[in-house]
Amino acid sequence: MKWSLKLGRFAGIDVFVHWTFVLLLGWIFVAQLGAGGDAVTALRAVAFLLLLFGCVVLHEYGHALTARRYGIRTRDITLLPIGGVARLERMPENPRQELWVSLAGPAVNLAIAAALFVALLVVHGRAPIETDLLRGDFVARLMSVNVFLALFNLLPAFPMDGGRVLRAVLASRLGRRRATQVAANVGQAMAILFGAFGFFVVGNPFLIFIAIFVYLGAQGEAQMVELTSFIRGLEVRDAMQTRFRTLSATDALGVAVDQLLAGSQQDFPVLDGTNVAGILRRQDLVKALSEHGRSASVGSAMCRECDPVPAHEPLERAFEKLQQRGCTAVPVLEDNRLVGLLTLENISELVMVNSALEKNSR
C-alpha cells in the first residue's frame, strides 16, 4: 500500500504501517494533554493504543496463517487508523476453508482476552470488564477491547469477518455467487444502520466512516465475485484485444504520445525486434514525459514487470496476475508470437456483455 512504512517481516509476511497511523498516535497524545492530562498520562494512552494495534496485527496473522494452511499466501499486512488489513492473494472458495480463515482472526482476540483474564485473576483475584477505555486498569482495558474486537468483527456486515462467515455458511446451500450477493446486501443494510446511528443518535463521525467503509467494501466484494464467476472457464484469448498498436523500444516517447492521442489505446506492448520487451503504460508515459521530455526512448520508460501471458491460460488466473502486479494490461503470446493485449477494461467489458446476455436469457 502506498505511503506505508515497513515495520518488519514476520513468519514470511511483511508488516507495514500507514503514515496516517502515526498521525493518530500524535493526535491521541495531543488530545490527552489538551484534556488536562500530563505527559505520563498521554504516553500511557499512546502505549495502550500501540498494544491495541499489536493485538490487531495478531488478529490479521490469525487470518494469514490459517489461509497458509490452505495454500494461500498473504502479500502483506498493513496497519491503518481503522484497523489492520491482511492482503490475502485470494479468499478460499471452499466454504469450510473460508469459514475457518474468517473465524481465525476473532479467535485470536478471544485467546488474548482469555490469557489476560487469567493473568488478572492470578494477580488481582478478579478480572473486571472495563467499559471506559480511557481510564481504569491497563490490562483490564486491553482484555475488554479484545472481547469487543472479536464481537464487532463477527457482526454479519460483509466484508468484515462475520460477513465472510455468513457467506461461508450460505455458500454450502446457495453457491458462492448467490451467497456473496446475500451477504453483501446484509452488510450494506448494516452499514446504513451504522451510519444512521452515528449521525442521528450519537453524532459520532467514526461510526459514519465505518459505515462508508463497510458499504463500499460489501459492494466491491460482490462485484469482484460477480466478475470471477463470469470469467471462470474462459481463456485469455476470449477477452484479449486483437486490434492494437505496438511500439519499439528505440522509439521516442513522442511517438508514443502520437499513438496515445490518435486512438483509445492506453497501454502499448513494446518490442525489441520481434520479442516482447515490456509494456508502456499511460502512467509511465506521463511520468517519463514530465521527467525527460518527448525525446527519451520508450525502452527507458516501459514497465518490465507486466510479463506476457499465454493465450490459452485461464482468464481467471491471468486476472489474478494483473491484480497482483498492479498492471492494467499485459501482452498475450501464442507460440512466442504477440497475438493480443489483455486489459482490465476488456475483462470488465466481457463481464458486462455476458451479464446482459444472461439477463436476456431469463
C-alpha positions as CSV (number, residue, x, y, z in Angstrom):
1,M,0.0,0.0,0.0
2,K,1.3,3.5,-0.9
3,W,2.6,5.8,1.8
4,S,3.3,2.9,4.2
5,L,6.5,2.3,6.3
6,K,7.7,-1.3,6.6
7,L,8.0,-2.4,10.2
8,G,9.5,-5.8,9.5
9,R,8.9,-9.3,8.2
10,F,7.5,-11.9,10.5
11,A,6.6,-15.5,9.6
12,G,7.4,-14.7,6.0
13,I,4.9,-11.8,5.8
14,D,5.8,-8.1,5.5
15,V,4.1,-5.8,8.0
16,F,3.6,-2.1,7.1
17,V,2.1,0.9,9.0
18,H,0.4,3.6,7.0
19,W,1.5,7.2,7.7
20,T,-2.0,8.1,8.9
21,F,-1.5,5.7,11.8
22,V,1.4,7.9,13.0
23,L,-0.9,10.9,12.8
24,L,-3.4,9.0,15.0
25,L,-0.7,8.5,17.7
26,G,0.2,12.1,17.6
27,W,-3.5,13.1,17.8
28,I,-4.0,10.9,20.9
29,F,-1.0,12.3,22.6
30,V,-2.1,16.0,22.0
31,A,-5.7,15.2,22.9
32,Q,-4.7,13.8,26.3
33,L,-2.6,16.9,27.0
34,G,-5.5,19.1,25.9
35,A,-7.9,17.3,28.2
36,G,-5.7,18.3,31.2
37,G,-3.5,15.2,31.4
38,D,0.2,15.3,31.9
39,A,2.9,13.8,29.6
40,V,2.9,10.5,31.5
41,T,-0.9,10.1,31.0
42,A,-0.6,10.9,27.4
43,L,2.3,8.4,26.9
44,R,0.2,5.8,28.7
45,A,-2.7,6.4,26.2
46,V,-0.3,6.1,23.3
47,A,1.2,2.9,24.8
48,F,-2.3,1.4,25.1
49,L,-3.1,2.2,21.5
50,L,0.2,0.6,20.4
51,L,-0.7,-2.6,22.4
52,L,-4.2,-2.5,21.0
53,F,-2.9,-2.4,17.4
54,G,-0.4,-5.1,18.3
55,C,-3.5,-7.2,19.0
56,V,-4.9,-6.2,15.7
57,V,-1.7,-7.4,13.9
58,L,-2.1,-10.7,15.7
59,H,-5.7,-10.8,14.6
60,E,-4.6,-10.4,11.0
61,Y,-1.9,-13.1,11.4
62,G,-4.7,-15.4,12.6
63,H,-6.2,-15.0,9.1
64,A,-2.9,-15.2,7.3
65,L,-1.5,-18.3,8.9
66,T,-4.8,-20.1,8.7
67,A,-5.0,-19.2,5.0
68,R,-1.4,-20.5,4.6
69,R,-2.6,-24.0,5.7
70,Y,-4.8,-24.0,2.6
71,G,-2.0,-22.9,0.3
72,I,-3.0,-19.2,0.2
73,R,-0.2,-16.7,0.5
74,T,-0.6,-13.3,2.2
75,R,1.0,-10.4,0.3
76,D,1.4,-8.2,3.4
77,I,-0.3,-6.8,6.5
78,T,-0.9,-3.0,6.8
79,L,-1.8,-1.1,10.0
80,L,-4.4,1.7,9.4
81,P,-6.1,4.0,11.8
82,I,-9.3,2.0,11.4
83,G,-7.6,-1.4,12.0
84,G,-5.4,-3.8,10.1
85,V,-5.6,-5.3,6.6
86,A,-4.1,-8.7,5.6
87,R,-3.9,-8.8,1.8
88,L,-4.5,-12.5,1.0
89,E,-3.9,-13.5,-2.6
90,R,-7.4,-14.7,-2.6
91,M,-10.1,-16.0,-0.2
92,P,-10.7,-19.7,-0.2
93,E,-13.7,-20.7,-2.4
94,N,-14.3,-23.8,-0.3
95,P,-16.9,-22.7,2.2
96,R,-15.4,-24.7,5.0
97,Q,-12.0,-23.2,4.4
98,E,-13.3,-19.7,4.2
99,L,-15.2,-20.3,7.5
100,W,-12.0,-21.3,9.3
101,V,-10.0,-18.4,7.8
102,S,-12.7,-15.9,8.8
103,L,-13.0,-17.2,12.3
104,A,-9.3,-17.3,13.0
105,G,-8.9,-13.5,13.5
106,P,-11.6,-13.1,16.2
107,A,-10.4,-16.4,17.8
108,V,-7.0,-14.8,18.3
109,N,-8.6,-11.8,20.1
110,L,-10.6,-14.1,22.3
111,A,-7.5,-16.1,23.1
112,I,-5.7,-12.9,24.1
113,A,-8.6,-11.8,26.2
114,A,-8.7,-15.2,27.9
115,A,-4.9,-15.0,28.7
116,L,-5.4,-11.5,30.1
117,F,-8.4,-12.7,32.1
118,V,-6.3,-15.5,33.8
119,A,-3.4,-13.0,34.4
120,L,-5.8,-10.6,36.2
121,L,-7.3,-13.4,38.3
122,V,-3.8,-14.5,39.3
123,V,-2.5,-11.1,40.2
124,H,-5.6,-9.3,41.5
125,G,-8.1,-12.1,42.2
126,R,-10.6,-10.5,39.9
127,A,-10.9,-9.5,36.2
128,P,-13.2,-6.5,35.8
129,I,-14.8,-5.7,32.4
130,E,-13.8,-2.1,31.6
131,T,-16.3,-0.1,29.5
132,D,-14.3,3.1,29.7
133,L,-11.2,2.5,27.5
134,L,-9.6,5.8,28.6
135,R,-9.5,5.0,32.3
136,G,-9.2,2.1,34.7
137,D,-6.8,-0.9,34.9
138,F,-4.5,-1.0,31.9
139,V,-4.6,-4.8,31.5
140,A,-8.4,-5.0,32.1
141,R,-9.0,-2.4,29.4
142,L,-6.8,-4.4,27.0
143,M,-8.8,-7.5,27.8
144,S,-12.1,-5.7,27.3
145,V,-11.1,-4.2,24.0
146,N,-10.1,-7.7,22.6
147,V,-13.5,-9.0,23.5
148,F,-15.1,-6.0,21.8
149,L,-12.9,-6.5,18.7
150,A,-13.9,-10.2,18.4
151,L,-17.6,-9.5,18.8
152,F,-17.5,-6.4,16.5
153,N,-15.7,-8.3,13.7
154,L,-18.3,-11.1,14.0
155,L,-21.1,-8.8,13.1
156,P,-22.6,-10.2,9.8
157,A,-21.6,-7.0,8.0
158,F,-19.7,-8.0,4.8
159,P,-16.8,-7.6,4.2
160,M,-15.9,-8.0,7.9
161,D,-15.2,-11.4,9.3
162,G,-18.8,-12.0,10.3
163,G,-19.9,-11.3,6.8
164,R,-17.5,-13.8,5.4
165,V,-18.7,-16.3,8.0
166,L,-22.2,-15.7,6.8
167,R,-21.2,-16.2,3.2
168,A,-19.4,-19.4,4.0
169,V,-22.5,-20.8,5.7
170,L,-24.8,-19.7,2.9
171,A,-22.4,-20.9,0.1
172,S,-22.9,-24.5,1.0
173,R,-26.6,-24.2,0.0
174,L,-26.8,-21.2,-2.4
175,G,-23.4,-21.3,-4.1
176,R,-20.6,-18.7,-3.7
177,R,-22.1,-16.1,-6.1
178,R,-25.6,-16.0,-4.6
179,A,-24.2,-16.3,-1.1
180,T,-22.0,-13.3,-1.7
181,Q,-24.9,-11.2,-3.0
182,V,-26.9,-12.0,0.1
183,A,-24.0,-11.3,2.5
184,A,-23.2,-8.1,0.6
185,N,-26.9,-6.9,0.9
186,V,-26.9,-7.7,4.7
187,G,-23.6,-5.8,5.0
188,Q,-24.9,-2.8,3.2
189,A,-28.1,-2.8,5.3
190,M,-26.0,-2.8,8.5
191,A,-23.8,-0.1,7.1
192,I,-26.8,2.1,6.6
193,L,-27.9,1.4,10.2
194,F,-24.3,2.2,11.4
195,G,-24.4,5.5,9.5
196,A,-27.8,6.5,10.7
197,F,-26.9,5.6,14.4
198,G,-23.7,7.5,14.1
199,F,-25.2,10.6,12.5
200,F,-28.6,10.9,14.2
201,V,-28.2,9.3,17.6
202,V,-24.6,9.7,18.9
203,G,-23.2,12.1,16.4
204,N,-20.0,10.0,16.1
205,P,-18.2,10.6,12.8
206,F,-16.1,7.5,13.3
207,L,-19.2,5.3,13.1
208,I,-20.2,7.1,9.9
209,F,-16.7,6.4,8.5
210,I,-17.0,2.7,9.4
211,A,-20.4,2.6,7.7
212,I,-19.0,4.0,4.5
213,F,-16.1,1.5,4.6
214,V,-18.5,-1.4,5.2
215,Y,-20.9,-0.3,2.4
216,L,-18.2,0.2,-0.2
217,G,-16.4,-3.0,0.9
218,A,-19.6,-5.1,0.5
219,Q,-20.3,-3.6,-2.9
220,G,-16.7,-4.2,-4.1
221,E,-16.6,-7.8,-2.9
222,A,-20.0,-8.5,-4.6
223,Q,-18.7,-7.0,-7.9
224,M,-15.5,-9.0,-7.7
225,V,-17.2,-12.3,-7.1
226,E,-19.6,-11.5,-9.9
227,L,-16.7,-10.8,-12.2
228,T,-14.8,-14.0,-11.3
229,S,-18.0,-16.1,-11.7
230,F,-18.4,-14.9,-15.3
231,I,-14.8,-15.4,-16.4
232,R,-14.4,-18.8,-14.8
233,G,-13.8,-21.4,-17.6
234,L,-12.7,-18.8,-20.1
235,E,-9.2,-18.4,-21.6
236,V,-7.2,-15.2,-22.1
237,R,-7.9,-15.4,-25.9
238,D,-11.6,-15.0,-25.1
239,A,-11.1,-11.5,-23.7
240,M,-7.9,-10.1,-25.4
241,Q,-7.8,-7.3,-27.8
242,T,-6.6,-8.4,-31.3
243,R,-6.5,-4.9,-32.8
244,F,-3.8,-2.9,-31.1
245,R,-0.6,-0.9,-31.8
246,T,2.9,-1.7,-30.7
247,L,6.0,0.5,-30.1
248,S,9.7,-0.2,-30.5
249,A,12.0,0.1,-27.5
250,T,14.0,2.6,-29.6
251,D,11.1,4.8,-30.4
252,A,11.0,8.3,-28.8
253,L,8.3,9.0,-26.3
254,G,6.9,11.5,-28.8
255,V,5.9,8.5,-31.0
256,A,4.0,7.0,-28.0
257,V,2.2,10.4,-27.4
258,D,1.1,10.4,-31.0
259,Q,-0.3,6.9,-30.8
260,L,-2.0,7.6,-27.5
261,L,-3.8,10.7,-28.8
262,A,-4.7,9.0,-32.1
263,G,-6.9,6.3,-30.6
264,S,-8.4,4.8,-27.4
265,Q,-5.5,2.5,-26.6
266,Q,-3.7,3.5,-23.4
267,D,-1.1,0.8,-22.9
268,F,1.3,-0.4,-25.6
269,P,3.3,-3.6,-26.0
270,V,7.0,-2.7,-26.6
271,L,9.0,-4.8,-29.0
272,D,12.7,-5.3,-29.2
273,G,13.0,-6.7,-32.7
274,T,10.3,-9.4,-32.7
275,N,10.5,-10.1,-29.0
276,V,8.2,-8.5,-26.4
277,A,10.4,-6.4,-24.1
278,G,7.8,-4.8,-21.9
279,I,4.7,-2.6,-21.9
280,L,4.4,1.2,-21.9
281,R,1.6,2.1,-19.6
282,R,-0.1,5.5,-19.8
283,Q,1.1,6.5,-16.3
284,D,4.6,5.5,-17.1
285,L,4.5,7.6,-20.3
286,V,3.2,10.7,-18.5
287,K,5.8,10.4,-15.7
288,A,8.6,9.9,-18.2
289,L,7.4,12.9,-20.3
290,S,7.5,15.1,-17.2
291,E,11.0,14.0,-16.2
292,H,12.7,13.5,-19.6
293,G,10.6,15.0,-22.3
294,R,9.5,13.7,-25.7
295,S,12.9,12.7,-26.9
296,A,13.6,10.0,-24.3
297,S,13.3,6.4,-25.5
298,V,10.2,4.2,-24.9
299,G,12.6,1.5,-23.6
300,S,13.7,3.7,-20.7
301,A,10.1,4.3,-19.6
302,M,8.4,0.9,-20.2
303,C,7.3,-1.5,-17.4
304,R,9.1,-4.8,-17.4
305,E,7.1,-6.3,-14.6
306,C,3.9,-6.9,-16.6
307,D,5.1,-10.2,-18.1
308,P,3.2,-11.6,-21.1
309,V,0.6,-14.3,-20.5
310,P,-0.2,-17.3,-22.8
311,A,-3.4,-17.1,-24.9
312,H,-4.5,-20.4,-23.6
313,E,-4.1,-19.5,-19.9
314,P,-7.3,-19.5,-17.8
315,L,-8.6,-15.9,-17.8
316,E,-9.2,-16.1,-14.0
317,R,-5.5,-16.8,-13.4
318,A,-4.4,-14.0,-15.7
319,F,-6.8,-11.6,-14.0
320,E,-5.2,-12.5,-10.6
321,K,-1.7,-11.8,-12.1
322,L,-2.9,-8.4,-13.3
323,Q,-4.1,-7.5,-9.8
324,Q,-1.0,-8.9,-8.0
325,R,1.4,-7.0,-10.3
326,G,-0.6,-3.8,-10.4
327,C,-0.8,-4.0,-14.2
328,T,-3.6,-2.5,-16.3
329,A,-2.6,-4.6,-19.3
330,V,-0.3,-7.4,-20.4
331,P,0.8,-8.7,-23.8
332,V,-0.6,-12.1,-24.9
333,L,1.6,-14.6,-26.6
334,E,0.9,-17.8,-28.7
335,D,3.9,-19.8,-29.9
336,N,6.1,-17.0,-28.7
337,R,4.3,-14.5,-31.0
338,L,2.5,-11.4,-29.8
339,V,-1.2,-12.1,-30.7
340,G,-3.1,-9.8,-28.3
341,L,-3.3,-7.4,-25.5
342,L,-5.3,-8.2,-22.3
343,T,-6.5,-5.2,-20.3
344,L,-8.6,-4.9,-17.2
345,E,-11.0,-2.8,-19.2
346,N,-11.5,-5.6,-21.7
347,I,-12.2,-8.1,-18.9
348,S,-14.8,-5.7,-17.4
349,E,-16.5,-5.2,-20.8
350,L,-16.6,-9.0,-21.3
351,V,-18.4,-9.3,-18.0
352,M,-20.9,-6.6,-18.8
353,V,-21.7,-8.3,-22.1
354,N,-22.1,-11.7,-20.5
355,S,-24.2,-10.2,-17.7
356,A,-26.5,-8.6,-20.2
357,L,-26.9,-11.8,-22.2
358,E,-27.6,-13.8,-19.0
359,K,-30.4,-11.3,-18.1
360,N,-31.9,-11.5,-21.6
361,S,-32.0,-15.3,-21.4
362,R,-34.0,-15.4,-18.2
